[in-house]
Amino acid sequence: MGAIDSEYLFELARHKSSAERTRLAETVSDLFEERNEALSDRERSLMFDILHTVIHDVEASVRKNLGERLSAVADVPRDLVRVLANSEFEVANPVLMRSEVLSDEDLIEVIRYRTLEHKLAITQRNTVSEVVSDVLVGTGNESVICSLLSNPNSRISKATMEYIVEQSKRVDTFQEPILRRQDLDPALAKRMFVWVSAVLRQHIIENFEIDAETIDQLLEVIACEEFKAAPKKDARKSTELAKRLEEEGMATPDMMLDALREGEVPLFTAMFCRMSGLREPMFMRILFDPGGEGLAIACKAIGLGKAVLSSIYTISRKARPESVKGIRRETRRLLNFFDHMSEDAAKSVLERWKTEKDYRAAIRELEVGT
């Protein structure tokens, strides 16, 4: 294509019919795609002026096509991009997600006055500044905040992150995306340790630099709270329910702990036995053994972490007369035993328990690593 025929473009712009406006938009889009680097400043200015003039009159499908094509163009006039960004979501989406022309002020305006979908698109941009993140979090919308947290390229100020962490006490959906962020301050991860699930506690242990003594102290605090709060009812659940939960992928450590907290010992026992392969009589002996070493061995053998062990140990002792202080002391001793035990040794003992009845002999022969 030679030089741009400006008269031809203006002639198209003069026509009000949808067909002519569509042809105009397509012509300009094609010119950008085919000759973007070869266009002169005058030619670019001409086409942008025409688009700005007719943008409100063309069909949504045409504006959507323009949004797709112009979202990657760095020198589009800001006013034109703002029009696209404030259009219906199908038009605005590519611009909000990719255009680098939009300023923080433009994005904040969209956040304040446009739809939830517009806000979600902004959370997924290649970069989201702290200022824009603050406004997104200020909407209070859980979906928006979760999407922002899940974007590794979003920058979130320390104060705003502290606020979201605090909110995660009541909004469970915030917890995992917070803990998956590479920029999360370990001090905030440590703060969350007290109220997140057992699985996420294990994630914190494995991914954040928190010393073992601090972790043990936090586990003690959690264990004591669970010990005091655990209900005393004795509900019954069938082995068949444990099997169905396993088949549906719901037999998680957290689900198992929930059953124990609710006093549904038969369901908890059935779930643990399915995970470990132990027969119920042997597991009940392990569960209520005063020292707890057998429970620690079983947890280590099937890959349950210290957070799960700590919870099971303290909740299972809710009917005993020990003081909270005594539970804390025994929990720390048990966690130390767990730390110094090799996984292979624990698996060896577990296999013996599946076929033998001598519970204590297997423990005595356990080789604890140093």
C-alpha positions as CSV (number, residue, x, y, z in Angstrom):
1,M,0.0,0.0,0.0
2,G,1.4,3.4,-0.9
3,A,0.8,6.7,0.9
4,I,-2.4,6.8,2.9
5,D,-5.3,8.4,1.0
6,S,-6.5,10.9,3.6
7,E,-9.4,12.0,1.4
8,Y,-10.6,8.5,1.2
9,L,-10.5,8.1,5.0
10,F,-12.3,11.4,5.6
11,E,-14.9,10.4,3.0
12,L,-15.6,7.2,5.0
13,A,-15.8,9.3,8.2
14,R,-18.5,11.5,6.7
15,H,-20.9,8.6,6.2
16,K,-23.1,7.8,9.2
17,S,-24.1,4.3,8.1
18,S,-22.9,1.4,10.1
19,A,-21.4,-0.3,7.0
20,E,-19.3,2.8,6.2
21,R,-18.2,3.3,9.8
22,T,-17.3,-0.4,10.0
23,R,-15.2,-0.1,6.8
24,L,-13.5,2.9,8.2
25,A,-12.5,1.2,11.5
26,E,-11.3,-1.9,9.6
27,T,-9.3,0.2,7.2
28,V,-7.5,2.0,10.0
29,S,-6.9,-1.2,12.0
30,D,-5.5,-2.8,8.9
31,L,-3.2,0.1,8.3
32,F,-1.9,-0.2,11.9
33,E,-1.3,-3.9,11.6
34,E,0.3,-3.8,8.1
35,R,2.3,-0.5,8.3
36,N,2.6,0.4,11.9
37,E,6.4,1.0,11.9
38,A,6.3,2.8,8.5
39,L,3.6,5.3,9.4
40,S,4.6,8.9,9.7
41,D,3.6,11.0,12.6
42,R,1.2,12.9,10.5
43,E,-0.4,9.7,9.3
44,R,-0.8,8.4,12.8
45,S,-2.3,11.6,14.0
46,L,-4.7,11.6,11.1
47,M,-6.0,8.1,11.9
48,F,-6.2,8.7,15.6
49,D,-8.2,11.9,15.0
50,I,-10.6,10.0,12.8
51,L,-11.0,7.1,15.2
52,H,-11.6,9.5,18.1
53,T,-14.3,11.2,16.1
54,V,-16.3,8.1,15.2
55,I,-15.5,5.8,18.1
56,H,-18.8,6.3,19.8
57,D,-20.8,5.6,16.6
58,V,-19.3,2.3,15.5
59,E,-20.8,-1.0,16.6
60,A,-19.5,-2.7,19.7
61,S,-18.0,-5.5,17.6
62,V,-15.9,-2.9,15.7
63,R,-14.8,-1.2,19.0
64,K,-13.9,-4.6,20.4
65,N,-11.6,-5.2,17.4
66,L,-10.1,-1.8,17.8
67,G,-9.5,-2.4,21.5
68,E,-7.7,-5.7,20.6
69,R,-5.4,-4.1,18.0
70,L,-4.7,-0.8,19.8
71,S,-4.0,-2.4,23.2
72,A,-0.5,-3.2,22.1
73,V,0.2,0.1,20.4
74,A,2.4,2.3,22.6
75,D,1.7,5.7,21.0
76,V,-2.0,5.7,20.9
77,P,-3.5,9.0,22.1
78,R,-4.4,8.7,25.8
79,D,-7.9,10.1,25.3
80,L,-8.7,7.5,22.7
81,V,-7.5,4.7,25.0
82,R,-9.5,6.1,27.8
83,V,-12.7,6.0,25.7
84,L,-12.0,2.3,25.0
85,A,-11.2,1.5,28.7
86,N,-14.5,3.0,29.8
87,S,-16.5,1.2,27.2
88,E,-18.5,-2.0,27.8
89,F,-16.3,-4.8,29.2
90,E,-15.9,-6.7,25.9
91,V,-14.3,-3.6,24.4
92,A,-12.4,-2.5,27.5
93,N,-10.9,-5.8,28.5
94,P,-7.8,-6.0,26.2
95,V,-7.0,-2.3,26.8
96,L,-7.3,-2.6,30.6
97,M,-5.2,-5.7,30.7
98,R,-2.4,-4.7,28.2
99,S,-2.3,-1.0,27.3
100,E,0.7,0.8,28.8
101,V,-0.8,4.2,27.7
102,L,-3.3,4.2,30.6
103,S,-2.0,6.1,33.7
104,D,-2.7,5.2,37.3
105,E,-5.3,8.0,37.3
106,D,-7.1,6.5,34.3
107,L,-7.2,3.1,35.9
108,I,-8.4,4.4,39.2
109,E,-11.2,6.2,37.4
110,V,-12.3,2.9,35.8
111,I,-12.1,1.1,39.2
112,R,-14.4,3.7,40.8
113,Y,-17.0,4.0,38.1
114,R,-17.1,0.8,36.0
115,T,-18.1,-2.8,36.6
116,L,-16.7,-5.7,38.6
117,E,-15.4,-7.2,35.3
118,H,-13.4,-4.0,34.6
119,K,-11.9,-4.1,38.0
120,L,-10.9,-7.8,37.6
121,A,-9.2,-7.0,34.2
122,I,-7.1,-4.3,35.9
123,T,-5.9,-6.8,38.6
124,Q,-4.4,-9.0,35.8
125,R,-2.3,-6.3,34.1
126,N,1.4,-7.0,33.5
127,T,2.2,-4.4,36.2
128,V,-0.1,-3.0,38.9
129,S,1.3,-0.1,41.0
130,E,0.9,0.2,44.7
131,V,-1.4,3.1,44.2
132,V,-3.8,1.2,42.0
133,S,-3.6,-1.9,44.3
134,D,-4.6,0.3,47.2
135,V,-7.8,1.4,45.4
136,L,-8.6,-2.2,44.2
137,V,-8.3,-3.4,47.8
138,G,-10.4,-0.5,48.9
139,T,-13.3,-1.8,46.9
140,G,-13.6,-4.5,49.5
141,N,-14.6,-7.1,46.8
142,E,-13.2,-10.5,47.7
143,S,-12.9,-11.6,44.1
144,V,-11.0,-8.5,43.1
145,I,-8.6,-8.8,46.1
146,C,-8.0,-12.5,45.4
147,S,-7.2,-11.8,41.7
148,L,-4.8,-9.0,42.7
149,L,-3.0,-11.3,45.2
150,S,-2.7,-14.0,42.6
151,N,-1.0,-11.7,40.1
152,P,2.8,-12.0,40.8
153,N,3.4,-8.7,39.0
154,S,1.1,-6.6,41.3
155,R,2.9,-4.4,43.8
156,I,1.2,-4.2,47.2
157,S,2.3,-1.8,49.8
158,K,3.3,-3.0,53.3
159,A,0.4,-1.3,55.0
160,T,-2.1,-2.7,52.5
161,M,-0.7,-6.2,52.7
162,E,-0.9,-6.1,56.5
163,Y,-4.6,-5.1,56.2
164,I,-5.3,-8.0,53.8
165,V,-3.5,-10.4,56.1
166,E,-5.6,-9.2,59.0
167,Q,-8.7,-9.7,56.9
168,S,-7.7,-13.2,56.1
169,K,-8.7,-14.2,59.6
170,R,-12.3,-14.1,58.4
171,V,-11.9,-14.4,54.6
172,D,-10.4,-17.8,54.0
173,T,-10.0,-17.3,50.3
174,F,-7.3,-14.7,50.9
175,Q,-5.1,-17.0,52.7
176,E,-3.6,-19.2,50.0
177,P,-2.9,-16.4,47.4
178,I,-1.3,-14.4,50.2
179,L,1.0,-17.2,51.2
180,R,1.9,-18.0,47.5
181,R,3.3,-14.5,47.0
182,Q,7.1,-14.3,46.7
183,D,7.2,-10.8,48.2
184,L,5.3,-11.8,51.5
185,D,7.2,-10.7,54.6
186,P,8.0,-13.8,56.7
187,A,6.7,-11.9,59.7
188,L,3.3,-11.7,58.2
189,A,3.4,-15.4,57.3
190,K,4.2,-16.1,60.9
191,R,1.3,-14.0,62.0
192,M,-1.1,-16.0,59.7
193,F,0.2,-19.4,61.0
194,V,-2.1,-19.2,64.0
195,W,-5.4,-19.1,62.0
196,V,-4.7,-20.8,58.6
197,S,-5.5,-24.5,57.9
198,A,-3.1,-27.3,58.7
199,V,-2.1,-27.6,55.0
200,L,-1.2,-23.9,54.8
201,R,0.7,-24.2,58.1
202,Q,2.8,-26.9,56.5
203,H,3.3,-24.6,53.5
204,I,4.6,-21.8,55.8
205,I,7.0,-24.2,57.5
206,E,8.4,-25.4,54.2
207,N,8.6,-22.0,52.4
208,F,9.4,-19.3,54.9
209,E,12.4,-18.8,57.0
210,I,10.9,-19.2,60.5
211,D,13.1,-20.9,63.1
212,A,12.1,-24.2,64.5
213,E,11.7,-22.9,68.0
214,T,9.2,-20.2,66.9
215,I,7.2,-22.8,64.9
216,D,7.0,-25.1,67.9
217,Q,5.8,-22.2,70.0
218,L,3.1,-21.3,67.5
219,L,2.0,-24.9,67.3
220,E,1.7,-25.0,71.0
221,V,-0.5,-21.9,71.0
222,I,-2.7,-23.4,68.3
223,A,-2.9,-26.7,70.1
224,C,-3.9,-25.1,73.4
225,E,-6.6,-23.1,71.7
226,E,-8.0,-26.3,70.0
227,F,-7.7,-28.2,73.3
228,K,-9.8,-25.6,75.1
229,A,-12.3,-25.0,72.2
230,A,-12.9,-28.6,71.1
231,P,-16.6,-29.7,71.7
232,K,-17.4,-32.7,73.9
233,K,-20.1,-34.4,71.8
234,D,-19.7,-38.0,70.5
235,A,-21.2,-38.0,67.0
236,R,-21.0,-41.3,65.0
237,K,-20.1,-41.6,61.3
238,S,-19.7,-44.7,59.3
239,T,-16.7,-46.2,57.6
240,E,-18.6,-45.9,54.4
241,L,-18.6,-42.1,54.7
242,A,-14.8,-42.1,55.0
243,K,-14.6,-44.2,51.9
244,R,-16.9,-41.9,50.0
245,L,-14.9,-38.9,51.1
246,E,-11.7,-40.5,49.8
247,E,-13.3,-41.4,46.5
248,E,-14.4,-37.8,46.0
249,G,-11.0,-36.4,46.9
250,M,-12.3,-34.8,50.1
251,A,-10.4,-36.9,52.6
252,T,-7.9,-34.2,53.4
253,P,-6.0,-33.6,56.7
254,D,-8.2,-30.6,57.3
255,M,-11.4,-32.6,56.8
256,M,-10.0,-35.2,59.2
257,L,-9.2,-32.6,61.8
258,D,-12.7,-31.1,61.5
259,A,-14.2,-34.5,62.2
260,L,-12.1,-34.8,65.3
261,R,-12.9,-31.3,66.5
262,E,-16.6,-32.1,66.1
263,G,-16.2,-35.2,68.4
264,E,-16.8,-37.6,65.5
265,V,-14.1,-40.0,66.5
266,P,-15.4,-42.9,64.4
267,L,-15.2,-40.8,61.2
268,F,-11.8,-39.4,62.1
269,T,-10.5,-42.9,62.9
270,A,-11.9,-44.4,59.7
271,M,-10.2,-41.6,57.6
272,F,-6.9,-42.0,59.4
273,C,-7.0,-45.8,59.0
274,R,-7.7,-45.5,55.2
275,M,-4.7,-43.1,54.9
276,S,-2.3,-45.3,57.0
277,G,-3.6,-48.8,56.3
278,L,-3.8,-49.5,60.0
279,R,-6.6,-51.6,61.5
280,E,-8.9,-49.7,63.8
281,P,-8.0,-51.5,67.1
282,M,-4.3,-50.7,66.6
283,F,-5.0,-47.1,65.6
284,M,-7.2,-46.5,68.7
285,R,-4.3,-47.7,70.8
286,I,-1.9,-45.4,69.0
287,L,-4.4,-42.5,69.3
288,F,-4.9,-42.7,73.1
289,D,-1.4,-43.8,74.1
290,P,-0.4,-41.3,76.8
291,G,3.0,-40.5,75.4
292,G,1.9,-39.8,71.8
293,E,5.0,-41.4,70.2
294,G,2.9,-43.8,68.2
295,L,0.8,-41.0,66.8
296,A,3.9,-39.1,65.9
297,I,5.3,-42.2,64.1
298,A,2.1,-42.7,62.2
299,C,1.9,-39.1,61.1
300,K,5.5,-39.1,60.0
301,A,5.0,-42.3,58.0
302,I,2.1,-41.1,56.0
303,G,3.4,-37.6,55.4
304,L,1.3,-35.5,57.8
305,G,3.3,-32.6,59.1
306,K,3.9,-31.2,62.6
307,A,0.8,-28.9,62.4
308,V,-1.5,-31.9,61.9
309,L,0.2,-34.0,64.6
310,S,0.0,-31.1,67.1
311,S,-3.7,-30.7,66.5
312,I,-4.6,-34.4,66.6
313,Y,-2.6,-34.9,69.8
314,T,-4.2,-32.1,71.7
315,I,-7.8,-32.5,70.5
316,S,-7.7,-36.3,71.2
317,R,-6.8,-35.4,74.9
318,K,-9.7,-33.1,75.5
319,A,-11.4,-35.6,77.8
320,R,-8.3,-36.0,80.0
321,P,-7.7,-34.0,83.1
322,E,-4.3,-32.6,82.1
323,S,-3.8,-28.9,82.5
324,V,-3.2,-26.6,79.5
325,K,0.3,-26.1,80.7
326,G,0.9,-29.8,80.8
327,I,-0.5,-30.2,77.3
328,R,1.9,-27.5,76.0
329,R,4.9,-29.2,77.6
330,E,3.9,-32.7,76.2
331,T,3.2,-31.2,72.8
332,R,6.7,-29.7,72.6
333,R,8.3,-33.0,73.6
334,L,6.3,-34.8,71.0
335,L,7.2,-32.3,68.2
336,N,10.9,-32.7,69.1
337,F,10.5,-36.5,68.8
338,F,8.8,-36.0,65.4
339,D,11.7,-33.8,64.2
340,H,14.4,-36.2,65.1
341,M,12.7,-39.3,63.6
342,S,13.6,-40.4,60.0
343,E,10.7,-41.0,57.6
344,D,12.1,-44.4,56.6
345,A,12.2,-45.6,60.2
346,A,8.6,-44.4,60.8
347,K,7.4,-46.2,57.7
348,S,9.1,-49.4,58.9
349,V,7.3,-49.2,62.2
350,L,4.0,-48.6,60.5
351,E,4.4,-51.6,58.3
352,R,5.0,-53.7,61.5
353,W,1.9,-52.4,63.1
354,K,-0.2,-53.5,60.1
355,T,0.7,-57.2,60.7
356,E,1.8,-57.4,64.4
357,K,0.0,-56.7,67.6
358,D,3.1,-55.8,69.7
359,Y,2.7,-52.1,69.7
360,R,5.5,-51.3,72.2
361,A,8.1,-53.6,70.7
362,A,8.0,-51.7,67.4
363,I,8.5,-48.4,69.1
364,R,11.4,-49.7,71.1
365,E,13.2,-50.8,68.0
366,L,12.6,-47.5,66.2
367,E,15.9,-45.9,65.1
368,V,15.6,-42.2,65.8
369,G,18.0,-40.0,63.8
370,T,20.2,-37.5,65.5
